[in-house]
Amino acid sequence: METIKFEDFAKLEIRIGKILSAEKVEGSNKLLKLQVDFGGELSSPRQILAGIAKFYEPESLLGKQCPFAFNLEPKSLGGLESQGMILCPSGENGPVLLHPDKDVPPGCLVK
């Protein structure tokens, strides 16, 4: 495992976002297109593409609060722009969503 300096890790902004909508991406069996609220002052909502379509139905994600890598450079996937990345561990049966154990305001910084 490669180690990184704390200064490198500190560059990553991890924020809690609330999933407002989710839909399958046409022509992909892996991608879901999420609209995620990060709070009004953070120019919400953002479009985030997540490779979790084989493991989650879009309707089951509505209203969920999850951690996202917030300050990643936008990336094009399947002809659509993704403006962040959902963070989840991969278990034996695929990715597993992480959630705060209490509601927090969208946009909260994870420290």
C-alpha positions, 0 to 999 in steps of 0.5 A: 500500500502506498502512503500519502502525506496528510497534506495530500489527503487534506486537499480532498473535500468530503461532504454529505449530500442528500440524493434528490433523484436517481435514474439509470443511465441509458446504455449503461448497466452500471451507472446511475445518474444522481442529483445531489443537494449539497446545500444552497451555498454550494451551488446545488444540486450536482449531477454525480454518476455512480457505478452502483446500478447493479446493486441499488434500485434508483428509488431506494436512494431517494432522500439518502444522505451519503458522503461524496468526494466534492472537489474532484475535477468533473469527469465525463462518463458515458457522455454525461458529466459527473461532478463528484464521486459517491464514497462507499466500501465494496463488500463481498456483494458489491458496494455498500452505501455509508450514511450518517447515523443522524440527519445532518444539513446537506453540505456538511464537511466530513473531517 
